[in-house]
């Protein structure tokens, strides 16, 4: 579980960095909010559940993978 957590956490950090760079146009990049597409598969199934109950937006899409990271961390420390 330790490896699964660290791999997931690094993928989440990478996807979040790409999202922030594209969202704010840092380093001369064009502003493109569609870069959140890399966060969507990391946040499943919470993104689908949130969509069903009406929670939408970049904030939840960006934070949904943190729920999965928390679950992996809990399984690792258990």
ZIKA-V649996 format. One record per pair of residues at least 12 apart in sequence whose C-alpha atoms are under 10 Angstrom apart, sorted by the first residue. I is the first residue (numbers start at 1). J is the second residue. If there is no record, write none. Layout:
{{I:J} {I:J}}
//
This chain:
{{1:72} {1:73} {1:74} {1:75} {1:76} {1:77} {1:78} {2:72} {2:73} {2:75} {2:76} {2:77} {3:72} {3:76} {4:69} {4:72} {4:73} {4:76} {5:68} {5:69} {5:70} {5:71} {5:72} {5:73} {5:74} {5:75} {5:76} {6:69} {6:72} {6:73} {7:69} {8:42} {8:65} {8:66} {8:68} {8:69} {8:72} {9:42} {9:65} {9:66} {9:68} {9:69} {9:70} {9:72} {9:73} {11:38} {11:39} {11:42} {11:65} {12:38} {12:39} {12:42} {12:43} {12:62} {12:63} {12:65} {12:66} {12:69} {13:39} {13:65} {14:38} {14:39} {15:35} {15:36} {15:37} {15:38} {15:39} {15:40} {15:42} {15:62} {16:35} {16:36} {16:38} {16:39} {16:62} {16:63} {16:65} {17:35} {18:35} {18:36} {18:38} {18:39} {19:31} {19:32} {19:33} {19:34} {19:35} {19:36} {19:37} {19:38} {19:39} {19:58} {19:62} {20:32} {20:33} {20:35} {20:36} {20:62} {21:33} {21:35} {22:34} {22:35} {22:36} {23:35} {23:36} {33:58} {34:58} {36:58} {36:61} {36:62} {37:61} {37:62} {38:62} {39:58} {39:61} {39:62} {39:63} {39:64} {39:65} {40:61} {40:62} {40:64} {40:65} {41:61} {41:64} {41:65} {42:61} {42:62} {42:63} {42:64} {42:65} {42:66} {42:67} {42:68} {42:69} {43:60} {43:61} {43:62} {43:63} {43:64} {43:65} {43:66} {43:67} {43:68} {43:69} {44:61} {44:64} {44:65} {44:67} {44:68} {45:64} {45:65} {45:67} {45:68} {46:60} {46:61} {46:63} {46:64} {46:65} {46:67} {46:68} {47:60} {47:61} {47:62} {47:63} {47:64} {47:65} {50:64}}
//
